[in-house]
Amino acid sequence: MNALKSFASQHPRLTAWIVLAIGMVLILLWASRDVGLLPTQLLALVVATILLAGLCVWIIGWEDNDDDAEQSASTPTTKSAK
């Protein structure tokens, strides 16, 4: 359990991608259970869903980068007195 917590704290975006992808794939499989898709079609949808989850995490990460840039720009730099 500590290894999972350590991995999640070291790689938060990858962890978010994995968790979101698992949830999205489960919902996809549940919603498509009575549709009658071919296995290759279902596999293509699963791969597309995993990539979409990664794209969502990446786009959400843009907001984090903007916040970091604003915070570093608003932090005054101190000059050492001579």
N, C-alpha and C positions, 0 to 999 in steps of 0.2 A: 504494500500500500504506500509506503514511503517512497518507493521508486516511482510510482505513478504521480505522486504529488511533486516530486522533484522534477520529473519530465515535464509536467504541466507548467510548473513555474519557470522552467528554462525555455520552453517552447510554447508560449501561449497561443500563437496563431495556428500552429500545426495542431495543437490540441483542439482548438475551436473548430478547425476544418474537419478533424476526425469525428468529433461529436456531432456536428451539424450534418455531415455526410451520412452518418449512421442513422440519424433521425429521419433525414429526407428519404433515404433508400427504404427504410421500414415503411414510411407512409406511402411511397411509390408502390412497393410490393403489395401492401394491403389494398390500395385503391385499384390496382390492376389485376387482382386475383381472378376476377370473373370476366375479363375482357377477351381472353383467348389469344394473347400475343405469342408469337413464336419465340423460342429461347434466344435466338440472335437479336430479335427486336427488344426483348426484355433486357438483354445484356447491354445493348446500345443505350437504352434508357437509363440503366444503372450507371454506366460510365458517364453519360452526360450529366446525370444528377450529381455525381461525385465532383465533376469539374465545376458545375454550377455552385456547389457548396464552397469550393475553394475560391471561386471568383467573388462570392458574397463576403467571405472573410477578408479577402484582399481589399475589396472596396471599403468595407467597414474600417480597415486598417488605415485608409487614407485620412480618416478623421483623427486618428491617433497621431499621425505624422503632422497634421496641421496644428494640433494642440501643442505638440512638442516644439514646433518651429515658432509659434506665437509666444510661448512661454520663454524660450531662449532669447527671442528678440526683445521682449519686454523687460528682461532682467538686466539691470544696469551693470556695466562693468566698472570695477573699481581700479583706480590708478594708484600705484604706490607713491607715497610722498618722498621726495628727495631732500 
